[in-house]
Amino acid sequence: MKSFLTSALGLLVLGLLLNLPAGAQPTSGGPAPGAPAAEVPLDGGASLLLAGGVAYGLKQIRARRQARRAAKQAPAM
């Protein structure tokens, strides 16, 4: 229990110390209040990322199905 409290306190102190420099950063300025928001186009990069995610998901589903079939067909010992 003592090691848990020591590590938790150490992580808390480390988190607080790492957060201090972030508060010292100047603001970016940003757009003026009431200004129209900048539009961000969804170009080919987002489409490729989405297609890659779908392809990876299909690959994982196929691998699970093949593993299940192989487990069912394996001879019982």
C-alpha positions in Angstrom: 0.0 0.0 0.0 2.9 2.3 0.8 4.5 1.9 -2.6 1.1 2.6 -4.3 0.7 5.9 -2.3 4.3 6.8 -3.1 3.9 6.2 -6.8 0.5 8.0 -6.9 2.0 11.0 -5.1 5.0 11.0 -7.4 2.8 10.9 -10.5 0.7 13.7 -9.1 3.7 15.9 -8.5 5.2 15.1 -11.9 1.9 16.0 -13.6 1.7 19.3 -11.8 5.3 20.1 -12.7 4.8 19.3 -16.3 1.6 21.4 -16.5 3.3 24.6 -15.3 5.2 25.4 -18.5 1.9 25.0 -20.5 0.3 27.8 -18.5 3.2 30.2 -19.4 2.6 30.0 -23.2 1.2 33.1 -24.9 -2.2 32.9 -26.5 -2.4 32.4 -30.2 -4.6 35.4 -30.8 -7.1 33.4 -32.9 -9.9 34.9 -34.8 -11.8 37.9 -33.5 -15.1 37.2 -31.8 -18.0 37.0 -34.3 -15.7 36.3 -37.2 -16.8 33.5 -39.5 -15.2 30.2 -38.8 -12.5 28.9 -41.1 -13.8 26.1 -43.3 -11.8 22.9 -43.5 -12.3 20.8 -46.6 -12.4 17.1 -46.4 -10.0 16.2 -49.1 -8.5 12.9 -50.2 -6.4 12.5 -47.0 -9.5 12.0 -44.8 -11.1 9.7 -47.3 -7.9 7.6 -47.5 -7.8 7.4 -43.7 -11.4 6.3 -43.6 -10.9 3.7 -46.3 -7.8 2.4 -44.5 -9.7 2.0 -41.3 -12.5 0.1 -43.0 -9.9 -2.2 -44.8 -8.1 -2.9 -41.5 -11.4 -3.7 -39.7 -12.4 -6.1 -42.5 -9.0 -7.8 -42.2 -9.4 -8.3 -38.5 -12.9 -9.7 -38.9 -11.7 -12.2 -41.5 -8.8 -13.2 -39.3 -11.1 -13.9 -36.3 -13.5 -16.0 -38.5 -10.6 -18.1 -39.8 -9.2 -18.6 -36.3 -12.7 -19.8 -35.1 -13.0 -22.2 -38.1 -9.5 -23.5 -37.4 -10.3 -24.0 -33.8 -13.5 -25.9 -34.6 -11.8 -28.2 -37.1 -8.8 -28.9 -34.9 -8.8 -32.6 -33.7 -9.8 -33.0 -30.1 -7.1 -34.5 -27.9 
